[in-house]
């Protein structure tokens, strides 16, 4: 299968990769929307979505009612509604940029996922080979650079709406991104100071971070969330702000801005904004998993290669590259889904901050903490390397 893929023309590979990204991101957006409502219902002690069902499925005993109560057919109903609902275009908006904004929102969401490894397999020599659409040495830099462009869609939507509430939402989005992007960037510098030790080829690749959490020894197999907990805390807090998730959802803040930047939007264009938001949340969770939770390694101090060795004793088929690849993807996705649940749990538990509190946390709390954290680890790493 690997040889067949490598034999394809690069243009064909690029088209297939692009289609794969679209076919994954859009269903994930719908699934996250459904999960959001189910999680909120569980937290608030109510049933949640449990009515929609396809008629011929309802005829299946036991399974039909179970799927109906689970609410998975609401995803189909929501998708159909967004596609076929009248997509009104208000007369007072700047039409070209108004339509362009949700398209711009999707570009970073569909692009950044290409630089994120999502699994691995072992070749014949026992070397761990990452699975990624584009495993580049500047992986984290590519994710940061492209994902930060997503704020332009919010600014463009707010400005093109020619309405004061969307405009204020766009202004808040730009201020919030600048405030928390500095802390997020500084929080990951200690990790790369650690992995780019003297004598090694320098890299900003996410795969190297997983490799360093797969080494033998106490510090070698320790996940970075235990080795650098302050960096993990700063990164996850900034990630909430960067993805506009409550309690940092200032750009939409319906309590004082009606709907914020998307007030004038509806139907499919409105749906694109939220598919992009969920995509950024998924990609952010994946990057956090790679940097702080060992990536595709099942447990701290238990790398994927050791797990494959144990499985090989049970059956040689379990050590086949395809089986190992599927296993690693399952481990990785399990961690990502746990983080997505954490995002939703926080949204329905913690009240929204005021705008002045969001700015104060970003500039007066998180940024000094990230600078102090960087200095502490820079000095510590320098002393250890001596």
N, C-alpha and C positions, 0 to 999 in steps of 0.2 A: 504493500500500500504506500509506503514511504517512497519507494523507487518510482511508482506510478505518478505520485504527486510531483516529484522532482523532474520527471520527464515532460511535464506540461509546460507550455510556453508561458513566460512571465506575465504576459497580458491576460491569459486565461486564468492564471493563479490570482492575479489582482482582482479580476471580475468575480471569481468565486469567493475570495476573501470579503469583498465588499458586500456581496449578497448574504454571506454568512453573518456578517455584522448586523445588517438590517433585519435579518430573520431572527436574530437573537435579541437585539436591543428592544424592538417594538413589543414582542411578547413579554419580555421582562418588565417593561413599563406597565403593561396591562396587568400582569400578575402582581406587581408591587402596589398598584392602585387597589386591587382586590384585597391584598394582604393588609393594607393600611386600614381598610374598613373593618376587616375581621379582627385585627388586633385591637382597634379602638373599641369594638363591641365587647371583646373579652375583658378589657380593662374596665369598661364602664358597666359590666354586668348586664348586657342586653344581647339579643340573638344576632343582630347584624344581618347582612344580605343572605337570604335563605329562601327566596321565592321563585326566581327564574329557573326554567328548565325546558329543554327541548321535548316536545310531546312524545316522540317515540322512545326517549330515554325513560320517561316517567312510567312506561309500561313494564320496565324491568324490575322484578321484585327485589327488595332490600337495597340493591345497588342504586336504583333510581332515586328513591327518597334520600339515601345517604348523600349522593352527589348534589341533590337539591339543597339539603341543609348545609352542605359545605359551601355552597354559593358560587361554584366555579363558572356557572353559566352566566353570571352577571358580567364576567369579563367579556363574553361574546356580545351580550346586550349593550354594554358600554361601547365596545368597538363599532358595532353596527350603528349605534346612535351618532357617534362622532363622524362616521363616514357619510351617512345619509341625511343628517340633520341640515337644515338650511344654514349656510355659512354666510351670514349677513355681513355686509361691509358698510359701516357707518359713513354718512355723507361728509362729516366734518374732519375725517382723518386724512393724513397724507398717505394716499392709497399704496403707492409703490413701496415705501419703507414699512408701512403697516403690514403688508403681506410678506415682506422680506424678513422681518424680525423673527418669526417662528422658524423660518428656514435656517437662518443664521444660528439659532439656538441648537438645532440638531447637528450642525457640522462638527463642533467640538465633541459632542457626545458620541458621534459615530467614529471620530478620528482617534481619540485618546485610547480607546479600547484596544487598538492594534498594537500598542507598545506594552501591554500588560500581559505577562506570562500567566497562564491559567492552569498549568499542570506540567508533568514531566514523565519521561519514561527512561528506562535503562537500555543502553545499547549493548552489543555483544561483549564489549570490554568492561561492562559494569559502570560506565560513566553516565551520570544523570544528564539527560538532554531536555531542556525546557520546551514546552509547547507554547508558542506565541505566534501571532500573525507577523510581527516584526520585532524580534528580540535584538534591540539595538543597545549600544553602550551608553547612550544618553537617554535611556528609557524614562527615568523620573523627570529629567529636564523637559523631555517631550510632553509628558503628561501635564506638568505644571504650565508650560508655555501655551499649549493648545487649549487646555481646560479654562485658563484664565480669560480666553477670548469669548467665552460664553456670556460674560457680563455685557458685552456689546449688544447682544440681542435684547436684554432687558432695558438698557438705555434707549435703544432704537425703538422698542415697543412703547416705552413711556413717552418719548418725544413725538413719535408719529401719531399717537392717539389724540394729540391736541386737546388734552384734558388735564386738569391740575392734579388729580389723584394719581393717574398713571405716571405723570411726569415726576411727581415726588417719589413714587416707587422706584423709577429708574435712577434718580439721584441717590437714593438710599442704597441701591444695589452697588453703584460704583464706589461709594464711600466705604461700604462694608467690605467689599472685596479687597480694596487697598489696605484697610485696617488689619485684616486677618491673614492676608497672603504673606506679609512680612514674617509674622510669627510662625506660620506653617513652614515657610522655607527655612528659617533658622532652626526649627525643631529637628529637621532631618540631617542637618550638617554633621552633628556628632556621629550619626550612623556611618556616613561615608568617610569621616576621619578614621573611624575604627576599621572599616573594611579595606580602605586604600592605604594599607600599611607599606612602609618602605620595602622596595624590592618587588612589589606587585604592580602589574599594569593598572593604571588609573582608570576608573570607570564610574559612571552614574547609572549603571544598569541595575534593574531590579533583581535580576537573576543572581548577581553577586551577593546580595543581601541574604537570599535564601541559602546560598552555598555556605555562608558564614554561620548560619544557624543550623547547619547540618554536619559540622565538624565534630570529631571526638573530643572528649574532655568536658569538664564542668562548664567553662566559659564558652567552649566551642559549640555545644549543643543547646546553650541557653537562648531562648527567644529574646529578642530585643525589648519586648514589653517588660521583662524582668530586669534586663541589664540597663535599660534607659527608660524607666517608667515616666519620668517628667516629659521626655520627648514625645512619648506615646500620648500622654494627657494633652499636651499642647496641640499635637497634630489632630487628634479626634475632636477637640473643641473647635479648632479652626475649620475643620471639615464640616461641622454643623453650620458654621457661618458661611462658608464658601458655597455650600449647596442650598442655602436659604431655608434650612430646616428649623422648625421651632425648637428652642425658644429664640432663634435668631432670624425668623422670617420677616424681617423688616421690609423688604421690597414689596410684599403683598399685604401683610398686616391688615386684615379686613376690619379690625376694630376701629381704625382711624383712616384707612385709605380705600375703603370699599372692597377692592380686590387688588389694589396696587397696580403694577405695570400691566396686568392682563385684564383690567376692568372692562375694556371695550371689546375684548375678544370672546369668541364662542366657537362651538362646534370643533372642526378639525384643527384649526389654527390654535385654539386654546389647548387642545389635546397634545399638540406638538411640544408646547412649553413644558407640560408636565411629564411627557415621555423623556424629554431632555433632562428634567430635574431628577427623575428616578434613575436615569442612566448615569448621571454624575454621582449620585449616591452609591450606585452599585460599583462604579469604577473607583470611587474613593474608598469604599470598603475593601475592594480587591487590593488596592495599593497598601492600605493599612495592614491587611493580612500578610502581604509579601514582606513588608518592612518589620512588623512587630510580632506577628503570630506564626512565623515559621513557614509561610507559604503552603506548600503541599506536604510538608512533614506532619505526620499524624499527631505527635506529642513532643513536648520538650525533651531533648536528649534522645529522641527516637527518630532518626532521619528516615526518609522514604527507602533508601537502599537497604537499611537493616530490616524494615518491614517486608520488603520484597524477598530478602534472604530467608526470613521465617516462613513466608508463604511458599517459597520454592520447595521447602522440605515437605509441605503438605501435598502439593501438586505442581508439576512443571508448568501446567497451563496457567496457573495463577501468576507465574513470573514472566509470562509472555508480554512483550512490549505493549500490545494493545490493551491487555488486562491491566497492566501497571498504569498506562496512561489514563484509562477510565477510573481506576482507583484514585490516582492523584487528583484528577478533576473533581471527583466526588468529595475528597477531603477538603480541597480548596473551596468548593462551592458551599460546603457545610459551614465553614468559617465565615464566608461572605454572607450567607443567609442569617447566621447568628448576629452579625453586625447590623444587617438591615433591620432585623427585629429590634435590636437595641435602639436604632434611630427612631423607629416607630413607637417604641416604649417611652422614650424620652418625650416625644411629641405629645403624647396623650397623658403625660404625668407632670411635666414641668411647665409652669405658666410662662407666657411670652415676656421677654424683657422689654423695657422702654427703650426708645431709640438712643437716648443719652446714656443709658446703662450699657447698651451694646458697644457704643464708641468708647466708653470708659474702660470696659473689660478689655477691648482690643488694644488700646494704646497705653493705658496705665497699669494694667495687670498682666496681660498675656505677653506683650512685647518685652517688658523688662524681665519677666520670668524666662522667656526664650533666650535672651541675651545672656543672662546669668547661667542658664543651663549649658549653653554653648561654651562659655568660658570655663566652667567647671570641668566639662568633659575634655576640652582641648588641653587643659593643664594636666588632667589625669592621664590622658592617652600619651602625652609627651613624657610623663614620668615613667609610665609602664614600658614604653619603647626604649627608654634608656637602660 
